Amino acid sequence: MTTTTPRTEILGEPEQTPRPPHAQAPPRHPARLVAATLCVLLGSGLVGGAALTTWAEHRAASRPLPADAAYRKAGSLWRAAPVDSLFPPVLTGPSAGPGGSDRTWTRTALAPDADCPAALAADWQALLAATGCTRVLRATYTDATRSSLITVGMVFTPADAPAMTALKGRIPAPPAYGFTDAQRAAWATSVPAEAPVIVYAVSAFADGRPLDAPRPAEDLMKKDATGAAAQAGLGHEARALADRVGRGLTGLAAPPATPTAHAAPTPEPAR
């Protein structure tokens, strides 16, 4: 005798009715369309706002500071600027030597930044009593023949521009660094208009010979100047290094403005 196993039904699965070919998806609710549109508009606004903010920040950063603010900022370069930008390891001086000869100087010594009483002689401290003195930076260079040494210094002050201008013509021979004051041959100074700083340079023979007294560089640069220091070009050395280090400081104190577009960027529309 045979038996037949009854068909087992699967409960809970409704019979699926195929969608007719001509059937369409139900229409979207209007509220959903409005919400989607608002999301697109909000996203476009955020992208556009971010672009405008970035453009405004870049424009503000590239805009030159007012003269007073830039001058005060320059007074902090002794701690804010890299040392190699203040005293480059190598300096060149096309036509900077006697008779228009080219010069190259290499940095041989670099002093830690120092308090003014420790780095300056009494006559300099007296000179700066009216302006104050913040910090002194010093380095020593030698020429390509290694026959001369030149100390270059920067004396930073908290004074304003008129007080610094009043120092011109009153600055005495600067102190040396890397050699003794008795070896000083020629010296030069400058007071940049863009920074509350005195830049100075003083030169000497590298063989250590003592000299009677240091002389202003301009005296030794005259055509009729005589003596070993004048013939060796030590006046030219001091003047050229003071000028080049001073110009480098001026470039850091008042860098050229970065060109910017006159109109704000237009953000791309959302897709």
ABEGO torsion letter per residue (X at the ends): XBBBBBBBBBBGBBBBBBBBAABBBBBBBAAAAAAAAAAAAAAAAAAAAAAAAAAAAAAAAABBBBAAAAAAAAAAAAAABBAAAABBABBBBBGABBGGBBBBBBBABBBBBBBAAAABBAAAAAAAAAAEBABBBBBBBBBAAGABBBBBBBBBBABBAAAAAAABGABBBBBBBGBBAAABABBBBBBBAABBBBBBBBBBBAAGBBBABBBBAAAAABAABBEAAAAAGAAAAAAAAAAAAAAAAAAAABBBBBBBBABBBBBBBBX
